[in-house]
């Protein structure tokens, strides 16, 4: 892969056989110990502190190769979240490295309060490499290294070990009611002494909508059982729901529109580390009739809506990756698995009964207009059969699909999310917009870029927002928000896909560089939509042409020749004129 932002060091290779072989690192000898020792010998004594780009991952074992920057300036819209990195490194051990945040003020005394600022120490996790993308992988077959990703805002001070670099993620959320102007102040890094860093934020007279009002349609699939496991809480217990709140609120604040709801067990054929249980309990009665318990479904959907994710309920799935539907059989007093193929009379009868009951229940709850039967990457004939059955049940059923572009069924898909190798024809996009149908796209384990692996360039998350705008689509989908590995805070590798593929945030909840950059891409999308409309309305032809021309370069193939960071540097200033 072209963008490689981590360093593999042979002398730091770990081979943790005794306790946890899953944490073993395999590394290529890119830098030998003598070279590394010489690099650290050049570092001035004491603590070194500097601002640095938020689009670069810095290696823990190397001194930072940056020009020392003691001041950081940025432009921001009202309501926007901006960020940068602070690097600290030293050639000796230093205890209690911490960051002191202070208000930023303009000349008239208006302020951006420090409560709108966060500083988080970046934690390092094990990553690997893309190589062949999808497919079973063994850790020992792939080059691996430590990479900075998790943002720990809960830890207030750290020990900086000798000859290490510690990145710190600084975020500033500009309140929507901020008076436009230049806001200045200092923050302090405390170590062997206090280091003052100057911050200036020029707040422009433009307002970014609140995330729940964004046109950008983000869909990261949620995994409730993973939260129960990592926190050692009983699944669906009051403690579990309490723990989920911060995760779902953080996702809502990123512009998430859709609730991931499983109406069968294991809708993806148990491809994840944790189980994915159904929210609906299916029971075949002794007399042959069926009953469906929606109590957990109702509780969960209401809970997620209360967290701020309210627009859609994607129900997975009538077309799972493995045709195996579990239900409880009262006659035999055990669980039974229905396996008849999609489209058969038995399958249609099995689902028709449920759909009729489910439709009635959703209408009683007032949720039918928000509910979608969701499918992903399934065979054409299976999808056609399910669409026919749905429309026969109730012509107003909505359908969501993530997969290849199929003109034969496109008109029936209300939210159509295509794989990155496809593009919607312009005429199709226009018709879908007229009908109020959403057109989005996704990446997964097949694309080396743009992507959200733990080794991906952070800038690719922002690039995704620009690409979405350039192709006149409405949003982006990625599995998954939190389908965690065995030990996600230590090792982001999984047995089947490149590292980081299964989650964007960490237990805590802790955000990540990848997640923050994905949100930044959503913000940029909103800015682009706003500016295009404003320029057209005000007949600002030059500005509109400049922005449209900048968007034309956003093609996935271009990332094979230049980095996402380099592309964004050229066009980002157009959003803050």
C-alpha positions as CSV (number, residue, x, y, z in Angstrom):
1,X,0.0,0.0,0.0
2,X,1.3,3.4,-1.0
3,X,0.4,5.3,2.3
4,X,2.5,3.8,5.1
5,X,2.5,5.9,8.2
6,X,4.1,3.5,10.8
7,X,7.7,2.3,11.3
8,X,8.5,-1.4,12.0
9,X,11.5,-1.8,14.2
10,X,13.2,-5.2,14.3
11,X,14.7,-4.9,17.7
12,X,11.3,-4.2,19.3
13,X,9.7,-7.3,17.8
14,X,7.6,-9.1,20.4
15,X,7.1,-12.8,20.6
16,X,4.7,-13.2,23.5
17,X,4.3,-17.0,23.4
18,X,3.9,-17.6,27.1
19,X,0.8,-15.5,27.8
20,X,-1.0,-14.5,24.6
21,X,0.3,-15.6,21.2
22,X,-2.3,-13.3,19.5
23,X,-0.2,-10.3,20.5
24,X,2.9,-11.6,18.8
25,X,4.4,-9.0,16.4
26,X,6.1,-9.9,13.1
27,X,8.2,-7.1,11.8
28,X,10.5,-6.4,9.0
29,X,13.9,-5.0,9.9
30,X,13.5,-1.4,8.5
31,X,15.7,0.3,11.1
32,X,18.5,-1.3,13.1
33,X,19.2,-0.4,16.8
34,X,22.4,1.5,15.9
35,X,20.6,3.9,13.6
36,X,17.8,4.4,16.1
37,X,20.3,5.2,18.9
38,X,22.0,7.7,16.6
39,X,18.7,9.4,15.9
40,X,17.9,9.8,19.6
41,X,21.3,11.1,20.3
42,X,20.5,14.1,18.1
43,X,17.5,15.0,20.3
44,X,18.0,18.0,22.6
45,X,17.9,17.2,26.3
46,X,14.6,17.7,28.1
47,X,11.1,17.5,26.8
48,X,10.5,18.4,23.1
49,X,7.1,19.8,22.3
50,X,5.5,20.7,19.0
51,X,2.3,20.9,17.1
52,X,2.0,18.5,14.2
53,X,-0.4,17.5,11.4
54,X,-3.5,15.5,12.3
55,X,-3.2,13.6,9.0
56,X,0.0,11.8,10.0
57,X,0.5,8.9,12.3
58,X,3.8,9.3,14.3
59,X,5.8,6.3,15.4
60,X,6.3,5.8,19.1
61,X,9.9,4.5,18.8
62,X,11.3,7.4,16.6
63,X,12.0,11.0,17.5
64,X,9.5,13.2,15.7
65,X,10.8,14.4,12.3
66,X,9.0,17.8,12.4
67,X,9.9,21.4,12.4
68,X,9.2,22.6,15.9
69,X,5.9,24.5,15.9
70,X,4.9,26.3,19.1
71,X,1.8,27.9,17.6
72,X,-1.2,26.6,15.8
73,X,-3.8,28.5,13.8
74,X,-7.0,27.3,12.2
75,X,-10.2,28.6,10.7
76,X,-13.5,27.1,11.7
77,X,-17.2,27.6,11.1
78,X,-19.5,28.0,14.0
79,X,-20.6,24.5,15.1
80,X,-17.5,22.9,13.7
81,X,-15.0,20.5,15.4
82,X,-11.4,21.0,14.5
83,X,-8.3,19.2,15.7
84,X,-4.5,18.9,15.5
85,X,-1.8,16.9,17.2
86,X,0.7,17.8,19.8
87,X,3.9,15.7,19.9
88,X,6.1,15.3,23.0
89,X,9.3,13.3,22.9
90,X,12.4,13.0,25.1
91,X,15.7,11.1,25.5
92,X,15.0,10.4,29.2
93,X,12.1,9.3,31.3
94,X,9.7,12.0,32.3
95,X,6.8,11.6,34.8
96,X,3.4,13.2,34.8
97,X,3.2,14.6,31.3
98,X,-0.1,16.4,31.2
99,X,-2.0,19.1,29.2
100,X,-3.6,22.2,30.7
101,X,-6.4,23.7,28.6
102,X,-7.4,27.3,28.8
103,X,-10.2,29.5,27.3
104,X,-9.6,31.2,24.0
105,X,-10.7,34.9,23.8
106,X,-11.1,37.5,21.2
107,X,-10.3,41.2,21.5
108,X,-13.8,42.0,22.8
109,X,-13.6,39.4,25.5
110,X,-15.8,36.8,23.9
111,X,-14.5,33.3,24.6
112,X,-14.5,29.7,23.5
113,X,-14.5,28.0,26.9
114,X,-12.0,25.3,27.7
115,X,-15.0,23.0,28.3
116,X,-15.2,22.9,24.5
117,X,-11.7,21.6,24.2
118,X,-10.3,18.1,24.8
119,X,-6.8,16.7,24.8
120,X,-6.3,12.9,24.6
121,X,-3.2,10.9,24.7
122,X,-3.0,8.6,21.6
123,X,-2.7,4.9,22.5
124,X,-0.9,2.5,20.3
125,X,-2.4,-0.7,19.0
126,X,-1.1,-3.6,16.9
127,X,-1.9,-3.3,13.2
128,X,-0.9,-5.3,10.2
129,X,-1.0,-4.6,6.4
130,X,-3.5,-4.8,3.6
131,X,-1.7,-7.2,1.2
132,X,-4.6,-9.3,-0.2
133,X,-7.4,-7.6,1.7
134,X,-10.3,-10.1,2.4
135,X,-9.6,-13.6,3.4
136,X,-8.5,-15.7,6.4
137,X,-5.1,-14.5,7.8
138,X,-2.7,-15.7,10.4
139,X,-0.8,-13.1,12.4
140,X,2.6,-14.7,11.7
141,X,2.1,-14.4,7.9
142,X,1.7,-10.6,8.0
143,X,4.1,-7.7,8.8
144,X,2.8,-6.0,11.9
145,X,3.6,-3.0,14.1
146,X,2.3,-0.6,16.7
147,X,0.3,2.4,15.4
148,X,-1.2,5.4,17.2
149,X,-5.0,5.3,16.9
150,X,-7.1,5.3,20.1
151,X,-7.7,8.7,21.7
152,X,-7.6,8.4,25.5
153,X,-9.3,11.5,27.0
154,X,-9.8,9.8,30.3
155,X,-6.1,9.5,31.3
156,X,-5.0,12.9,32.7
157,X,-1.2,12.3,32.7
158,X,1.3,9.8,31.4
159,X,4.8,8.6,31.9
160,X,6.9,9.4,28.9
161,X,9.5,6.7,28.6
162,X,13.0,7.4,27.4
163,X,13.4,7.6,23.6
164,X,9.8,7.6,22.8
165,X,7.3,9.9,21.2
166,X,3.8,10.5,22.6
167,X,1.2,12.1,20.3
168,X,-1.6,14.0,21.9
169,X,-4.9,14.7,20.1
170,X,-6.3,18.2,20.6
171,X,-9.9,18.9,19.6
172,X,-11.9,22.2,19.7
173,X,-15.6,22.2,19.2
174,X,-16.7,25.8,18.3
175,X,-20.1,26.4,19.8
176,X,-22.8,27.3,17.2
177,X,-23.5,30.7,19.0
178,X,-19.9,31.8,18.9
179,X,-19.4,35.4,17.8
180,X,-17.2,35.5,14.6
181,X,-13.6,36.7,15.2
182,X,-10.1,35.7,16.2
183,X,-9.9,33.7,19.4
184,X,-6.5,33.4,21.0
185,X,-5.0,31.7,24.0
186,X,-2.4,29.3,25.3
187,X,-2.4,25.7,26.4
188,X,0.3,24.3,28.5
189,X,2.1,20.9,28.3
190,X,3.5,20.1,31.7
191,X,6.6,18.0,32.0
192,X,10.0,18.8,33.4
193,X,8.7,22.4,33.2
194,X,5.7,24.2,31.6
195,X,5.7,24.6,27.8
196,X,3.3,27.2,26.5
197,X,1.7,26.7,23.1
198,X,-0.2,29.4,21.3
199,X,-3.6,28.6,19.7
200,X,-5.5,30.9,17.4
201,X,-8.9,30.0,16.0
202,X,-10.5,32.3,13.4
203,X,-14.2,31.7,13.6
204,X,-16.0,32.5,10.4
205,X,-19.5,33.9,10.0
206,X,-20.8,30.6,8.7
207,X,-22.6,28.0,10.7
208,X,-22.4,24.2,10.4
209,X,-25.7,22.5,11.2
210,X,-26.0,20.2,14.2
211,X,-25.1,16.6,13.3
212,X,-28.7,15.5,13.4
213,X,-29.5,18.0,10.7
214,X,-26.6,17.0,8.4
215,X,-27.4,15.9,4.9
216,X,-24.4,13.6,5.0
217,X,-25.7,10.1,5.7
218,X,-23.3,8.2,7.8
219,X,-24.1,4.5,8.6
220,X,-21.7,2.6,10.9
221,X,-23.2,-0.7,12.0
222,X,-23.6,-1.1,15.7
223,X,-22.9,-4.3,17.7
224,X,-24.5,-4.3,21.1
225,X,-23.3,-7.7,22.3
226,X,-19.7,-6.6,21.9
227,X,-20.2,-3.8,24.4
228,X,-21.6,-6.3,26.9
229,X,-18.6,-8.6,26.5
230,X,-15.8,-6.0,26.9
231,X,-17.5,-4.5,29.9
232,X,-18.4,-7.9,31.4
233,X,-22.0,-7.0,31.7
234,X,-25.0,-9.3,31.3
235,X,-26.4,-9.0,27.8
236,X,-29.5,-6.7,27.8
237,X,-29.3,-6.0,31.5
238,X,-29.9,-2.5,32.8
239,X,-26.1,-2.2,33.2
240,X,-25.6,-3.1,29.5
241,X,-28.1,-0.5,28.4
242,X,-26.4,2.1,30.6
243,X,-23.0,1.3,29.2
244,X,-24.3,1.5,25.6
245,X,-25.6,5.1,26.1
246,X,-22.2,6.9,25.7
247,X,-21.3,4.8,22.6
248,X,-24.6,5.5,20.8
249,X,-24.6,9.2,21.8
250,X,-21.0,9.6,20.4
251,X,-22.2,7.9,17.2
252,X,-25.3,10.2,17.0
253,X,-23.0,13.2,17.4
254,X,-21.1,12.0,14.3
255,X,-24.2,12.3,12.2
256,X,-25.3,8.6,12.3
257,X,-28.8,8.2,10.9
258,X,-29.5,4.5,11.1
259,X,-30.1,1.9,13.8
260,X,-28.7,-1.5,13.1
261,X,-31.4,-4.0,14.2
262,X,-31.1,-7.8,14.0
263,X,-34.5,-9.5,13.6
264,X,-32.8,-13.0,13.3
265,X,-29.8,-14.5,15.0
266,X,-26.5,-14.0,13.2
267,X,-27.6,-12.1,10.1
268,X,-23.9,-12.1,8.9
269,X,-23.2,-15.8,9.6
270,X,-21.2,-15.2,12.8
271,X,-18.3,-13.4,11.0
272,X,-17.6,-11.4,14.2
273,X,-15.8,-12.3,17.4
274,X,-19.0,-11.7,19.4
275,X,-22.4,-13.3,18.9
276,X,-25.0,-11.2,17.1
277,X,-28.3,-12.3,18.7
278,X,-31.8,-11.5,17.4
279,X,-33.9,-8.7,18.9
280,X,-37.0,-10.7,18.1
281,X,-37.9,-14.0,19.7
282,X,-39.5,-16.4,17.2
283,X,-41.7,-19.2,18.6
284,X,-43.6,-21.9,16.8
285,X,-46.6,-22.9,19.0
286,X,-47.7,-26.4,19.6
287,X,-50.7,-25.8,17.4
288,X,-48.4,-24.8,14.5
289,X,-49.1,-21.1,14.7
290,X,-46.3,-18.5,15.3
291,X,-45.7,-15.9,17.9
292,X,-43.1,-13.1,17.9
293,X,-41.9,-11.4,21.0
294,X,-40.9,-7.8,20.2
295,X,-40.3,-6.7,23.7
296,X,-36.5,-6.5,23.4
297,X,-36.7,-5.0,19.9
298,X,-39.0,-2.3,21.2
299,X,-36.8,-1.6,24.2
300,X,-33.6,-1.4,22.1
301,X,-35.0,0.7,19.3
302,X,-36.5,3.2,21.8
303,X,-33.2,3.3,23.7
304,X,-31.2,4.1,20.6
305,X,-33.6,6.7,19.4
306,X,-33.3,8.4,22.8
307,X,-29.6,8.5,22.2
308,X,-30.2,10.6,19.1
309,X,-30.2,8.0,16.2
310,X,-33.8,8.4,14.9
311,X,-34.1,8.4,11.1
312,X,-34.1,4.7,10.1
313,X,-34.3,1.2,11.5
314,X,-32.4,-1.2,9.3
315,X,-33.7,-4.7,10.0
316,X,-31.2,-7.5,9.2
317,X,-32.0,-9.8,7.5
318,X,-34.3,-11.9,5.4
319,X,-31.2,-12.6,3.3
320,X,-28.5,-13.5,5.7
321,X,-25.0,-14.7,4.8
322,X,-26.0,-18.2,5.9
323,X,-29.6,-19.3,5.4
324,X,-30.2,-20.5,9.0
325,X,-33.1,-19.0,10.9
326,X,-33.4,-20.0,14.6
327,X,-36.7,-20.3,16.4
328,X,-38.1,-22.0,19.5
329,X,-40.3,-25.0,18.8
330,X,-42.8,-25.6,21.7
331,X,-43.6,-29.1,20.5
332,X,-40.1,-30.3,20.8
333,X,-39.1,-27.7,23.5
334,X,-35.9,-26.9,21.8
335,X,-34.4,-24.5,19.3
336,X,-34.8,-25.4,15.7
337,X,-33.1,-24.0,12.6
338,X,-35.0,-23.3,9.4
339,X,-32.8,-23.7,6.3
340,X,-35.1,-23.8,3.3
341,X,-33.7,-21.8,0.4
342,X,-34.9,-18.3,-0.4
343,X,-37.7,-18.3,-2.9
344,X,-39.1,-21.7,-2.1
345,X,-42.7,-22.0,-1.0
346,X,-41.5,-23.0,2.5
347,X,-39.3,-19.9,2.8
348,X,-42.1,-17.6,1.6
349,X,-44.6,-19.1,4.1
350,X,-42.0,-18.9,6.9
351,X,-41.4,-15.2,6.3
352,X,-44.9,-14.1,5.1
353,X,-46.4,-14.9,8.5
354,X,-43.7,-13.0,10.3
355,X,-43.8,-10.0,8.0
356,X,-47.6,-9.6,8.4
357,X,-47.2,-9.6,12.1
358,X,-44.1,-7.4,12.1
359,X,-45.7,-4.9,9.8
360,X,-48.7,-4.6,12.1
361,X,-46.5,-4.2,15.1
362,X,-44.3,-1.5,13.5
363,X,-47.4,0.5,12.5
364,X,-48.7,0.3,16.1
365,X,-45.4,1.7,17.3
366,X,-45.4,4.4,14.7
367,X,-42.1,3.1,13.3
368,X,-43.2,1.5,10.0
369,X,-42.2,4.6,8.0
370,X,-38.7,4.4,9.5
371,X,-38.3,0.6,9.1
372,X,-36.3,-1.0,6.2
373,X,-35.6,-4.6,5.4
374,X,-31.9,-4.5,4.9
375,X,-29.6,-6.7,2.8
376,X,-26.0,-6.7,1.9
377,X,-24.0,-8.3,-0.9
378,X,-26.5,-11.0,-1.6
379,X,-27.3,-12.9,-4.9
380,X,-29.5,-11.2,-7.4
381,X,-32.2,-13.8,-7.6
382,X,-32.5,-14.0,-3.8
383,X,-32.9,-10.2,-3.6
384,X,-35.6,-10.2,-6.3
385,X,-37.5,-12.9,-4.5
386,X,-37.4,-11.0,-1.2
387,X,-38.5,-7.8,-2.8
388,X,-41.5,-9.5,-4.4
389,X,-42.5,-11.0,-1.0
390,X,-42.1,-7.7,0.8
391,X,-44.3,-5.8,-1.7
392,X,-46.9,-8.5,-1.6
393,X,-47.0,-8.2,2.2
394,X,-47.3,-4.4,2.1
395,X,-46.5,-2.2,-0.9
396,X,-45.0,0.5,1.4
397,X,-42.3,-1.7,2.8
398,X,-38.9,0.1,2.3
399,X,-35.7,-1.7,1.4
400,X,-32.0,-0.9,2.0
401,X,-29.2,-2.6,0.1
402,X,-25.5,-2.5,0.3
403,X,-23.8,-4.3,-2.6
404,X,-23.1,-4.2,-6.3
405,X,-25.1,-1.9,-8.6
406,X,-28.1,-3.8,-10.1
407,X,-30.2,-1.7,-12.6
408,X,-32.8,-4.5,-12.5
409,X,-33.8,-3.8,-8.9
410,X,-32.5,-0.2,-8.4
411,X,-35.9,1.4,-8.5
412,X,-37.1,-0.8,-5.6
413,X,-34.2,0.1,-3.3
414,X,-35.0,3.1,-1.1
415,X,-31.5,3.3,0.4
416,X,-29.0,2.0,-2.1
417,X,-25.4,1.8,-1.0
418,X,-23.0,0.7,-3.7
419,X,-19.5,-0.8,-3.4
420,X,-16.7,1.7,-4.3
421,X,-15.9,0.0,-7.6
422,X,-19.3,1.1,-8.9
423,X,-20.8,4.5,-9.7
424,X,-24.4,5.5,-10.1
425,X,-25.3,6.6,-13.6
426,X,-26.1,10.4,-13.6
427,X,-29.6,9.9,-14.9
428,X,-30.2,7.2,-12.2
429,X,-29.0,9.6,-9.5
430,X,-31.3,12.3,-10.7
431,X,-34.3,10.0,-10.6
432,X,-33.5,8.7,-7.2
433,X,-33.2,12.2,-5.8
434,X,-36.6,13.1,-7.3
435,X,-38.2,10.1,-5.6
436,X,-36.5,10.9,-2.3
437,X,-34.3,7.7,-2.4
438,X,-30.9,7.8,-0.9
439,X,-27.7,6.9,-2.9
440,X,-24.6,6.1,-0.9
441,X,-21.4,4.0,-1.1
442,X,-19.2,1.9,1.1
443,X,-15.8,0.4,1.4
444,X,-14.8,-2.9,3.1
445,X,-11.9,-5.3,3.1
446,X,-11.5,-5.3,-0.6
447,X,-10.1,-1.7,-1.0
448,X,-6.6,-0.7,-0.1
449,X,-7.8,2.9,-0.1
450,X,-9.7,4.9,0.8
451,X,-10.4,3.0,4.0
452,X,-10.5,3.0,7.7
453,X,-8.0,0.3,8.7
454,X,-5.7,1.1,11.6
455,X,-2.8,1.4,9.1
456,X,-4.8,3.7,6.7
457,X,-3.8,7.3,6.2
458,X,-6.0,9.4,8.6
459,X,-6.7,11.8,5.8
460,X,-8.6,9.1,3.9
461,X,-11.5,9.5,6.3
462,X,-11.8,13.2,5.2
463,X,-11.2,12.2,1.6
464,X,-14.3,10.0,1.8
465,X,-16.5,13.0,2.5
466,X,-15.1,14.9,-0.5
467,X,-15.5,11.9,-2.8
468,X,-19.2,11.5,-1.7
469,X,-19.8,15.1,-2.6
470,X,-17.9,14.8,-5.9
471,X,-20.1,11.9,-7.0
472,X,-23.3,13.6,-5.9
473,X,-24.1,10.9,-3.4
474,X,-25.6,11.4,0.0
475,X,-23.5,9.4,2.4
476,X,-21.1,6.6,3.3
477,X,-21.5,3.2,5.0
478,X,-18.9,1.1,6.8
479,X,-19.2,-2.0,8.9
480,X,-18.6,-1.7,11.7
481,X,-18.7,0.8,14.5
482,X,-17.7,-1.6,17.3
483,X,-17.4,-5.3,16.3
484,X,-14.4,-5.6,18.5
485,X,-11.6,-8.1,18.3
486,X,-10.6,-10.2,21.4
487,X,-8.5,-7.4,22.9
488,X,-9.3,-4.2,20.9
489,X,-7.3,-1.8,23.0
490,X,-4.2,-3.8,22.4
491,X,-4.6,-5.6,19.0
492,X,-6.7,-4.4,16.1
493,X,-6.0,-7.5,14.0
494,X,-8.7,-10.0,13.1
495,X,-8.6,-13.5,11.7
496,X,-10.3,-12.6,8.4
497,X,-9.7,-9.0,7.4
498,X,-7.0,-6.3,7.6
499,X,-6.5,-4.7,11.0
500,X,-9.1,-2.3,12.2
501,X,-11.7,-3.4,9.7
502,X,-14.2,-4.5,12.4
503,X,-14.3,-1.3,14.5
504,X,-13.9,2.5,14.4
505,X,-13.9,3.3,18.1
506,X,-12.5,1.6,21.2
507,X,-14.0,0.4,24.5
508,X,-14.4,3.3,27.0
509,X,-15.9,4.6,24.8
510,X,-12.7,6.1,23.3
511,X,-12.7,7.8,19.9
512,X,-9.9,7.2,17.3
513,X,-8.0,9.1,14.7
514,X,-10.0,7.2,12.1
515,X,-13.4,8.1,13.6
516,X,-12.5,11.8,14.1
517,X,-11.3,12.1,10.5
518,X,-14.4,10.4,9.2
519,X,-16.5,12.9,11.1
520,X,-14.3,15.7,9.6
521,X,-15.2,14.4,6.2
522,X,-18.9,14.6,7.1
523,X,-18.4,18.2,8.1
524,X,-16.6,19.0,4.9
525,X,-19.5,17.4,2.9
526,X,-21.9,19.8,4.7
527,X,-19.7,22.8,3.9
528,X,-19.5,21.8,0.3
529,X,-23.3,21.5,0.0
530,X,-23.8,24.8,1.8
531,X,-21.3,26.7,-0.4
532,X,-22.5,25.2,-3.7
533,X,-26.0,26.3,-2.9
534,X,-24.9,29.8,-1.6
535,X,-22.6,30.4,-4.6
536,X,-25.4,29.4,-7.1
537,X,-27.9,31.6,-5.3
538,X,-25.7,34.6,-5.1
539,X,-24.3,34.1,-8.7
540,X,-20.7,33.8,-7.3
541,X,-19.7,32.0,-10.5
542,X,-15.9,32.0,-9.9
543,X,-16.2,30.5,-6.4
544,X,-18.7,27.9,-7.6
545,X,-16.5,26.9,-10.5
546,X,-13.4,26.7,-8.3
547,X,-15.1,24.4,-5.9
548,X,-16.6,22.2,-8.6
549,X,-13.2,21.9,-10.3
550,X,-11.6,20.9,-7.0
551,X,-14.2,18.2,-6.6
552,X,-13.5,16.7,-10.1
553,X,-10.1,15.4,-9.0
554,X,-11.6,13.1,-6.3
555,X,-11.4,9.7,-8.0
556,X,-10.4,6.6,-6.2
557,X,-7.8,5.7,-8.8
558,X,-6.0,9.0,-8.0
559,X,-5.0,7.6,-4.6
560,X,-2.6,5.2,-6.3
561,X,-0.5,8.2,-7.4
562,X,-0.9,10.8,-4.6
563,X,-1.9,10.7,-0.9
564,X,-5.2,11.8,0.4
565,X,-3.4,14.3,2.6
566,X,-1.7,15.9,-0.5
567,X,-5.0,16.1,-2.3
568,X,-6.8,17.7,0.6
569,X,-4.1,20.3,1.3
570,X,-4.9,21.8,-2.2
571,X,-8.7,22.0,-1.8
572,X,-9.4,22.4,1.9
573,X,-8.8,26.2,1.9
574,X,-11.8,26.6,-0.5
575,X,-14.1,25.8,2.4
576,X,-12.9,28.6,4.7
577,X,-12.6,31.6,2.5
